């Protein structure tokens, strides 16, 4: 290992979050790399939970961090960097979902109806995949505010306080929206409510 690389890694390990943020604001690679490494897994999990599509995760993670580094000087520090990245992630995923929905609608209009035939012997994996797809379709049909609250609480396992900070709304609003989203999903999916 070269002395320069060793020095760079040592320097990166010594930086705390505030120093990483300051370095990233100055456009320094060590700051951007440090922030990316510190937060990429959380952002990836959030994207996977929101989309249900592992194939899109890496691309959207890159889009989130490109947007974050492009707007890093807009981050005022009023909230945690995780909260700021959560908002950017939600926006990127929402844009991707809207685009995917429009693309699917175009493809469905163009596809012949004969391809809708199904066999009677679906295996369990296919059935589970279809249930998951149905869940994510229903989730994406929710109004954005309800979807964000549900994802923060049910999929991201954020506390009410964390979700409130992430979404920039009062705790009571997060609680109401998450409960309402859950009820809407139960109704759409034809599930029995625990209530």
N, C-alpha and C positions, 0 to 999 in steps of 0.2 A: 504494500500500500504506500502510495507516495506521501511525502510529508505534507503536501498541500491538502490532499484529500483527508488525511488524518486530522489536520488542524481544522478543516471545515466541519467534519463530524463532531469533533470535540466542541467547537464553537456552537454548533446546533444544539447539542445536548445541554449546554450551559444556559441557553436562552430560555427565559420564561415566556408565558403567553403575551405579556405586554411588550416584551422585547421583540418577539416574533412578529407581532402586529406592526410595531414601529418599523422593523426591517422590511416587511412586506409593503408598507406604505411608501418606503423609499425605493421600491422596485427591486430590492435585493433578493436574489434567488434563494438564499438561505432562509429568509423569512417566509417566502411563499412556499418553499418546500416543507418547512416546519409546520406551517398552518395546514397545508394539504395533508401531511402525514398524521397530524394530530386529529383531524376531523373527517378524513375520507371514508373511514369505515362506518361512522355514524350516518353520514350523508348517504352512503350506498345502501345501508339497511333501510333508511327512510324511503328511498326511491323504490326499493324492492317491495316494501310494504304498501306503498301507494299504487304501484303499477302492477305488481304480480308478475312482472316480466323480467327474468334474470338477463335476458339478452340485451336489454336497453340500459342496464344499470351503469356500465362503464362509460358509455357515451354521455349519459345525463350527469354523472359525477363530474366529468370533464367540463360540461356546460356550466354546471353550478360554480365550479372554481374559476373558470374563465370569467364569468359574470362577477363573481366576488372580487377577484383581483382587479378587474376593470373598474369596479366601484368601491374599492377598499378605502379611498379617501372620504367617501360618503358615510362610512361607518363612524358614528359619533361616540360610541362606547356607552350609550345610555343603557343598553342591554348587553347580555353576554354574547360573545361571538357565535356561540352555538345557536342562540335564538335568531340572530341575523342570518346565519347560514340556513336555518330551518325555513325562514321566509323565502329566501332565494330558491331553495329546493322546491318548496310548495309551488312557487310561481313557474319554475321550469317544468315540473311534472304536469301541472295544470295545462300549460301550453302544449306539451307533448301529447297529453290525453285528448285535448281538443283536436289536435292535428290527426291523431290516430283515429278518432271517431269520424272525422270528415273523410279520411282515406277509406275506412271500412265501409262507410255509406256509399262512396263512389264504386268501390269494388263489388258491393252487394248488388247495386243497380246493374252493373255490367255482367255479373256472373249468371249463367243459366240456372233456372230453378231446379233442374234435374239433379244438380249436385247436392241437394238437400236430403237425399235418401240416406237412411241410416240402417245399419245391420242390427239384428236383435241380440247379437252376442257381444256386447261391449264388455271389456274386462274392467276390473276394479280401478286400475290406474286411469283409464280413459274417463270413467265415471267421476273419479275424484278431480281430474283435470277440468272436466266440464263444470263441476260444482264450483271449483275455484274461479273459473272464467266467469261463471254466472254471478258469483259474489262480486268480482271486480267490476263487471258491467253495471251491476246494481249500485255499487259504491260510486262509480263515475257518473251515474245519473243523478246523484244527490246534488242539491244546491251546494255551491263551493263552500260556503261558511259552515254548513253542517258536515260536509265531507272532511274539511280540515280539522274540525273539532273531534270527529270520530277517529280519524287517523292518529291525531296527537294522543288521544286518551286510550283507544283500544289497540291500535297497532304499534304505536311508539311507546306505550306504557308510561306516558308522562303523567305526573301528578297534575291536579287541577291548577296549582300555582304555576308549574312549569308551562303547561299548555296556555295558560292565561298570558304569560310573558311572551311565549313564542308567537301567539296569534294576535297579541296586542288588544285583547278584550278582557272585560272583567271575568273573574272566576265563575260567577253565576251564569254568565252568558256561555262560557265554555261548557259548563255542566248541562245547561238546557240544550244546547246544540248537539252535544254528544248523545244525550238521551234521546232526543228527537230523531237523530240520524239512525240510531240503533233501532228505534221503532219503525222507521221507514224501511230499513233493510229487512227487518223481520217480516213486515207486511209484503214487500215486493218478492221476497224469496219464499213466502208461504211457510215460514217457520213458526213454531209455537213459542210464545213469549214466556219468559221465566216469571213474569209478574203475575 
